[in-house]
Structures are given as C-alpha cells and as structure tokens.
Amino acid sequence: MNQFIVTAALAEVKALRYTPAGLPALDLELIHHSEVSDQGSPRQVGLQLRAVAFGAMAEKLRNQAIGSEWQFSGFITAAKAKPTLSKQIVFHIQDFQTVPILHQQ
C-alpha cells in the first residue's frame, strides 16, 4: 500500500500548467516540522517535500496562501517518469483539509 499523510505548510506554489491531455497540474514545495518519538526519545524532524496536484485539486491548491498549513494525503512515487529506484520522490496530492485542532502546533 502506498498512502502518505502529512501536515505541512505551502512553501512554494508554481504557476498552473497543463498536461499534454489538457489536465491542470500544479507543482508545489511543502515544508513539514514536528516532534516524534524515536526509541522512546523525542526527536525533531523536518523536511521539504516536492509535490504535485492534478485536476480540481490543482485548481483548489493554487488559491491557497504561501505559509498556510494543511493536512495533505496522497501517494509517493519516483520523481522520474520511469519507475526506477530513484532517490528523489514526488508526493502526489489527492486531498487536503484543514489541520485537525489536536495536531496544530
């Protein structure tokens, strides 16, 4: 199963583009910071994540403010078109919603 859920802020939203099939596509950069428990000890984690959204999801995301925080869900794939063992990943956003109050920092 390939399902990824992350709370992150919009760091960059590029210009809306269209696929060869005419589908709206939006490239984004997300930033995540949190504290997790690792082997019983707290650990600060952070990452910048390359993401993409298509169709109606791209249209909705392009209107959101830089710095706004959301809970995103979708799947992760290799950054290159061929499914190789790439070290670079892209998060394909399939849904986003407001951050649940219990998880806001």
C-alpha atoms as an extended CHARMM CRD file, in Angstrom:
* protein
*
       105  EXT
         1         1  MET       CA              0.0000000000        0.0000000000        0.0000000000  PROA      1               0.0000000000
         2         2  ASN       CA              1.2620000000        3.4700000000       -0.8650000000  PROA      2               0.0000000000
         3         3  GLN       CA             -0.5520000000        6.0620000000        1.2280000000  PROA      3               0.0000000000
         4         4  PHE       CA              1.0830000000        9.1770000000        2.6630000000  PROA      4               0.0000000000
         5         5  ILE       CA             -0.4560000000       11.7140000000        5.0400000000  PROA      5               0.0000000000
         6         6  VAL       CA              1.4540000000       14.7450000000        6.2750000000  PROA      6               0.0000000000
         7         7  THR       CA              0.7450000000       18.0790000000        7.8930000000  PROA      7               0.0000000000
         8         8  ALA       CA              2.7960000000       20.6990000000        6.0770000000  PROA      8               0.0000000000
         9         9  ALA       CA              2.9290000000       24.3420000000        5.0700000000  PROA      9               0.0000000000
        10        10  LEU       CA              2.9110000000       25.5690000000        1.4900000000  PROA      10              0.0000000000
        11        11  ALA       CA              6.4360000000       26.8540000000        0.8300000000  PROA      11              0.0000000000
        12        12  GLU       CA              6.0980000000       27.4230000000       -2.9130000000  PROA      12              0.0000000000
        13        13  VAL       CA              3.2780000000       27.1790000000       -5.4390000000  PROA      13              0.0000000000
        14        14  LYS       CA              4.3850000000       27.3550000000       -9.0540000000  PROA      14              0.0000000000
        15        15  ALA       CA              2.2680000000       28.5790000000      -11.9600000000  PROA      15              0.0000000000
        16        16  LEU       CA             -0.5900000000       26.3490000000      -13.0320000000  PROA      16              0.0000000000
        17        17  ARG       CA              0.3710000000       24.2910000000      -16.0720000000  PROA      17              0.0000000000
        18        18  TYR       CA             -1.4610000000       21.7840000000      -18.2360000000  PROA      18              0.0000000000
        19        19  THR       CA             -0.5370000000       18.2100000000      -19.1120000000  PROA      19              0.0000000000
        20        20  PRO       CA             -0.4940000000       17.1550000000      -22.7960000000  PROA      20              0.0000000000
        21        21  ALA       CA             -4.0060000000       15.7760000000      -22.1780000000  PROA      21              0.0000000000
        22        22  GLY       CA             -5.1780000000       19.2330000000      -21.0170000000  PROA      22              0.0000000000
        23        23  LEU       CA             -5.3800000000       18.3920000000      -17.3030000000  PROA      23              0.0000000000
        24        24  PRO       CA             -4.4450000000       21.2260000000      -14.8940000000  PROA      24              0.0000000000
        25        25  ALA       CA             -1.2490000000       20.4370000000      -12.9570000000  PROA      25              0.0000000000
        26        26  LEU       CA              0.3900000000       22.3080000000      -10.0990000000  PROA      26              0.0000000000
        27        27  ASP       CA              3.9160000000       21.8330000000       -8.7640000000  PROA      27              0.0000000000
        28        28  LEU       CA              4.4370000000       22.7060000000       -5.0990000000  PROA      28              0.0000000000
        29        29  GLU       CA              7.0140000000       22.5930000000       -2.3220000000  PROA      29              0.0000000000
        30        30  LEU       CA              5.8150000000       21.6650000000        1.1610000000  PROA      30              0.0000000000
        31        31  ILE       CA              7.6090000000       22.1270000000        4.4960000000  PROA      31              0.0000000000
        32        32  HSD       CA              6.9740000000       19.8810000000        7.4930000000  PROA      32              0.0000000000
        33        33  HSD       CA              8.2530000000       20.2470000000       11.0710000000  PROA      33              0.0000000000
        34        34  SER       CA              7.2420000000       18.0990000000       14.0300000000  PROA      34              0.0000000000
        35        35  GLU       CA              8.4300000000       16.1700000000       17.0430000000  PROA      35              0.0000000000
        36        36  VAL       CA              8.1420000000       12.3880000000       17.0420000000  PROA      36              0.0000000000
        37        37  SER       CA              9.0760000000        9.6790000000       19.4960000000  PROA      37              0.0000000000
        38        38  ASP       CA             12.0030000000        7.5460000000       18.2910000000  PROA      38              0.0000000000
        39        39  GLN       CA             13.0550000000        4.6380000000       20.5150000000  PROA      39              0.0000000000
        40        40  GLY       CA             11.3320000000        6.3670000000       23.4310000000  PROA      40              0.0000000000
        41        41  SER       CA             13.1360000000        9.6920000000       22.9490000000  PROA      41              0.0000000000
        42        42  PRO       CA             11.7260000000       12.8630000000       21.3950000000  PROA      42              0.0000000000
        43        43  ARG       CA             13.1770000000       13.7670000000       18.0150000000  PROA      43              0.0000000000
        44        44  GLN       CA             12.7210000000       16.9390000000       15.9960000000  PROA      44              0.0000000000
        45        45  VAL       CA             12.0730000000       16.2040000000       12.3260000000  PROA      45              0.0000000000
        46        46  GLY       CA             11.7010000000       18.4530000000        9.3310000000  PROA      46              0.0000000000
        47        47  LEU       CA             11.6930000000       18.1310000000        5.5990000000  PROA      47              0.0000000000
        48        48  GLN       CA             10.9860000000       19.9400000000        2.3740000000  PROA      48              0.0000000000
        49        49  LEU       CA              8.8980000000       17.8410000000        0.0390000000  PROA      49              0.0000000000
        50        50  ARG       CA              8.2990000000       18.1820000000       -3.6770000000  PROA      50              0.0000000000
        51        51  ALA       CA              4.6180000000       17.7010000000       -4.5110000000  PROA      51              0.0000000000
        52        52  VAL       CA              2.2160000000       17.8120000000       -7.4460000000  PROA      52              0.0000000000
        53        53  ALA       CA             -1.5700000000       18.0190000000       -7.7770000000  PROA      53              0.0000000000
        54        54  PHE       CA             -3.7720000000       17.4650000000      -10.8280000000  PROA      54              0.0000000000
        55        55  GLY       CA             -7.2680000000       18.4470000000      -11.9370000000  PROA      55              0.0000000000
        56        56  ALA       CA             -9.6580000000       20.0540000000       -9.4710000000  PROA      56              0.0000000000
        57        57  MET       CA             -7.1210000000       19.5440000000       -6.6580000000  PROA      57              0.0000000000
        58        58  ALA       CA             -4.6020000000       21.7040000000       -8.5500000000  PROA      58              0.0000000000
        59        59  GLU       CA             -7.2330000000       24.4030000000       -9.0580000000  PROA      59              0.0000000000
        60        60  LYS       CA             -8.0710000000       24.4480000000       -5.3160000000  PROA      60              0.0000000000
        61        61  LEU       CA             -4.4560000000       24.4500000000       -4.1340000000  PROA      61              0.0000000000
        62        62  ARG       CA             -3.2990000000       27.2800000000       -6.3800000000  PROA      62              0.0000000000
        63        63  ASN       CA             -5.5230000000       29.6960000000       -4.4370000000  PROA      63              0.0000000000
        64        64  GLN       CA             -4.0940000000       28.8570000000       -1.0050000000  PROA      64              0.0000000000
        65        65  ALA       CA             -1.6940000000       31.2350000000        0.7470000000  PROA      65              0.0000000000
        66        66  ILE       CA              2.0210000000       30.5690000000        0.9820000000  PROA      66              0.0000000000
        67        67  GLY       CA              2.7550000000       29.5810000000        4.5820000000  PROA      67              0.0000000000
        68        68  SER       CA             -0.7280000000       28.1710000000        5.1840000000  PROA      68              0.0000000000
        69        69  GLU       CA             -0.7090000000       24.7640000000        6.8560000000  PROA      69              0.0000000000
        70        70  TRP       CA             -2.8150000000       21.8040000000        5.7250000000  PROA      70              0.0000000000
        71        71  GLN       CA             -3.1440000000       18.0790000000        6.1870000000  PROA      71              0.0000000000
        72        72  PHE       CA             -2.3280000000       16.5080000000        2.8190000000  PROA      72              0.0000000000
        73        73  SER       CA             -2.9770000000       12.9340000000        1.7080000000  PROA      73              0.0000000000
        74        74  GLY       CA             -1.9550000000       11.0330000000       -1.3930000000  PROA      74              0.0000000000
        75        75  PHE       CA              0.8630000000        8.7730000000       -2.5430000000  PROA      75              0.0000000000
        76        76  ILE       CA              4.5990000000        8.9440000000       -3.2230000000  PROA      76              0.0000000000
        77        77  THR       CA              6.3230000000        7.9950000000       -6.4560000000  PROA      77              0.0000000000
        78        78  ALA       CA              9.7210000000        8.3420000000       -8.1100000000  PROA      78              0.0000000000
        79        79  ALA       CA             10.4850000000       11.8000000000       -9.4710000000  PROA      79              0.0000000000
        80        80  LYS       CA             11.3030000000       10.3820000000      -12.8990000000  PROA      80              0.0000000000
        81        81  ALA       CA              8.6880000000        9.0290000000      -15.2810000000  PROA      81              0.0000000000
        82        82  LYS       CA             10.2250000000        5.5430000000      -15.3450000000  PROA      82              0.0000000000
        83        83  PRO       CA              9.6020000000        3.5580000000      -12.1390000000  PROA      83              0.0000000000
        84        84  THR       CA             13.2480000000        3.0740000000      -11.2030000000  PROA      84              0.0000000000
        85        85  LEU       CA             14.8980000000        3.0540000000       -7.8100000000  PROA      85              0.0000000000
        86        86  SER       CA             15.0980000000        6.8310000000       -7.7360000000  PROA      86              0.0000000000
        87        87  LYS       CA             16.3840000000        8.6160000000       -4.6420000000  PROA      87              0.0000000000
        88        88  GLN       CA             14.1180000000       11.5580000000       -5.4340000000  PROA      88              0.0000000000
        89        89  ILE       CA             10.4140000000       11.3520000000       -4.6910000000  PROA      89              0.0000000000
        90        90  VAL       CA              7.3150000000       13.3540000000       -5.5210000000  PROA      90              0.0000000000
        91        91  PHE       CA              4.2360000000       13.4480000000       -3.3200000000  PROA      91              0.0000000000
        92        92  HSD       CA              1.0590000000       13.2570000000       -5.4430000000  PROA      92              0.0000000000
        93        93  ILE       CA             -1.6030000000       15.1550000000       -3.5090000000  PROA      93              0.0000000000
        94        94  GLN       CA             -5.0600000000       13.6260000000       -3.7960000000  PROA      94              0.0000000000
        95        95  ASP       CA             -6.7490000000       15.5580000000       -0.9740000000  PROA      95              0.0000000000
        96        96  PHE       CA             -6.0900000000       18.3170000000        1.5570000000  PROA      96              0.0000000000
        97        97  GLN       CA             -8.0080000000       19.6640000000        4.5090000000  PROA      97              0.0000000000
        98        98  THR       CA             -7.6200000000       21.9660000000        7.4570000000  PROA      98              0.0000000000
        99        99  VAL       CA             -5.2560000000       20.7350000000       10.1370000000  PROA      99              0.0000000000
       100       100  PRO       CA             -7.1260000000       18.9450000000       12.9390000000  PROA      100             0.0000000000
       101       101  ILE       CA             -7.0300000000       21.1520000000       16.0620000000  PROA      101             0.0000000000
       102       102  LEU       CA             -5.4310000000       18.3960000000       18.1470000000  PROA      102             0.0000000000
       103       103  HSD       CA             -2.4070000000       18.3780000000       15.8250000000  PROA      103             0.0000000000
       104       104  GLN       CA             -1.8220000000       22.1140000000       15.3830000000  PROA      104             0.0000000000
       105       105  GLN       CA              1.3550000000       23.4680000000       16.9170000000  PROA      105             0.0000000000
